[in-house]
Amino acid sequence: MMTVTLTCPECGSGIHVYPKVEPTLAECDVCQHQVPLHFNPEHEQAILKDCPCCERKDFYKQKDFNRKLGVTLFVIAAILSIFTYGLSFIVLYLFDLLLFRKLSMIAVCYKCQSIFRNISNINELRPYDHEMNDRIVYSDHDFKGLSIENH
């Protein structure tokens, strides 16, 4: 079953929801702000074609890894490299390789940054594109699910 993690627009906390076709309001556990969601039958089947939060069709896929944890591990390896003559980077690389093989893929909406796990059509999505992200975030461009080359 697909799970959705959206960001509360009021306090920035994560809100975790499961798709339901009937009109849904997701409530933030921290500030009790309610976010309207628009799920469709495809969402219940774990097919991601449009975002239930912002109703856009532009997504990218990536490994399900916490970026803050990754930066923290890199900083620790950098500090330890002074004492280990760089061996800590090799250990970090091996750990990263292991995680890369074990972690599953997620989809992320370019517009609202909602995260979608356990979707069945993950292979149809493209990896992150910096130019596409900039055009969506800074000029509110809508690619309607097409790649930057096809638009």
Summary of the structure (lengths in Angstrom):
residues: 151
radius of gyration: 18.1
end to end distance: 31.7
largest distance: 58.5
contacts: 400
relative contact order: 0.18
helix: 34%
strand: 21%
